[in-house]
Amino acid sequence: MTDATLAARIYGASHLTGQFELRSGRVATEYFDKYLFEADPALLDEVAAGLAALVPDGTEVLAGLEMGGIAVVTALARHARLPCAFVRKAAKPYGTRRLAEGAEVAGRRVLVVEDVVTSGGQVVISAGQLRELGARISDALCVIDRQEGGAEALAAEGIALRSLLTRADLEAAKGSS
């Protein structure tokens, strides 16, 4: 499957129109509901296969960020044959009280996995927390880079952003869906 074909499938599955308030407070008339492509097992598997080719050599653990990154990292782990960690936004005050559940991250080369990167803020925060736990992080991987400053924010933290698709890819797919 080509990137253009995958972009068209994701666009068709997740593009919505209407009135949508964004986290920034801005109102948009178009919206990509990432959970719609993450909830489709066949489409998610195709996404994961594409992402697997982008996993840097030497990666030891895939770290999926709560919440959308969890579905993506689980599917990716099957294709990349790597263990994964599930990263909370904050450690829970009970149970294991861990920020990262699953595979151990301390002393290991960890790839941060997110579904969509906009400003990169949550990836920067989570990568910092994982580094405090001893993870070695030089790269992050996402399904869609919205091209709104995320790659630059991550680069400032010494993290290279790898993306399967960009906002431009989805806009080009408009006519194909």
N, C-alpha and C positions, 0 to 999 in steps of 0.2 A: 504494500500500500504506500502510495506517495504521501508526502506531507500535505500536499494540496487536497488530496482525497480525504485524509484524516481531518484536516481543518474544516472541510465541507461537512463531514459527518458530525463533528463537534458543534459547528455552527447550527446545523439543522436540529440537533438534539437539545441545545441549551439556549438558543437565542430567543429572548422574550421582548415584547414591546408593551408599553403602557407607561405608568408613572411609578418610578422607583426612587426612593430616597437612599442615597449612598451613605457609607459610614462617614464620609467627609461632610455630610449635610447637604451636598449638592443633589439636585433632582435630575434624573436621566430618563429619557424615553426609550432607551434600549438597555438591555441587561443580559448578561450571560450567567445563567444559573448553573454553576459548575457541578452542583450535586446531581443534575440531570444526566450528565455524561458519566459521572462517577458511579451512579446507581445502575447503569446499564452494563451488565457483566461482559458482554461481547465487546462493546466500545472501550470499556476500561481495560480489557485485556490487550486491545490493539494499541492503546495509549502506552501501557506498560511495556509492550514489545518495542515500541519506538524509543521510549526512555532508556531502556536497557543498553542501547547502543551508545548512549551519552554518559554512562557511568564511568568516571575516571579509573584508569588502571590503579591498582593498589588500594581501592576502597575496601574497607573491612566491615563497615556497618552502615546501613541505610537508616536515617533518622527522619521519620515522618512527623510533621507538625500537626497538632490538634487543630481543627477537626478534619478538614478536607485532605490534608496530607496523609492521614491514616489509611484511607482507602487506596490512595495512589501507591504508598510505600508497600502495602501488603501485596498488591498485584505486581509491583515491580520486583519485589523480593523473589517471587516465583521465577521470573525471567532472568534476573541477575544472579540467582542462586547465592544470595547474601542474606545474613541475618538482619533483622530490623529492630529498631527501638521506636517506641511510640512516645512522643514528647508532648507533655502537658504544657499549658500556658503558665501554670503554677502547680507546684507539688501539693498534693492533697494532705490535709493535716491528720490523716488516719491511714490505716493499712501499711503499705510499704513506705509511704511518704516520699516516694521518689518522683523526680521531675521526668526522668526517662525510664519507661518500663520496657521490659523485653531484654534485648541484647545489651551487654555491658559496653559502655562508650569510653571509659577511662583508658588512656594510652593508645587508643585505636584511631585509625583514619576514618572519619565519619563524613558521609555525604548527607547534607540536609535536604530533605525532599518536601516540596510544597506543591499544592495544586496550581494556584494562581499567585503571581507576584505583581504587586502594584508599586507601592513605595519601598517595599523591602523591609519595612519596619519590624514585622514579626519575625522574619528570618534573622535579622540582625540581633534582636533580643534573644531569641532561642539559641542562636549560634554562640552568643556570649555566655549564656547559662551552661550550654554543653561544654564550652571551653573551660569554664570554672570547674566542671566535673572531670576535666582531664582529656576531653576529646580533642583530636587534631582535625581542624576543619579548614579546608582551603577552597572548597567548592560547594555550591548549592545547585539543585536541579528542580525545575518546575515544568508543569505541563504548558502553561501559558504565561508569557511575560507581557504584561499590559503596556510596557514601554512608557512608564510614567515615573522613571527615576529609580526603580528598584535595583537595576544592575549597577548604577553609579553608587548608590548607598552601600551596596554589598562590597563593591570594589574598595571603598574607603575603609572597610573593615578587613581587607585582605581576602575577600571571598569572591571567586569568579562565579557568575551566574550562567548556567547552561539551561537552555529552554528548548522544549520540543517544538513549540509554536509561539508566535508573537501576535500581538493585536493586529499587525499588518496582515499576517497570514489569514486571520479570521475575517478581516474586512475584505480581502481578496476572494474569500470563499462565499461571500454574500450571494453572488450570482450563480454559484454552483449548487446551492442547496435546494 
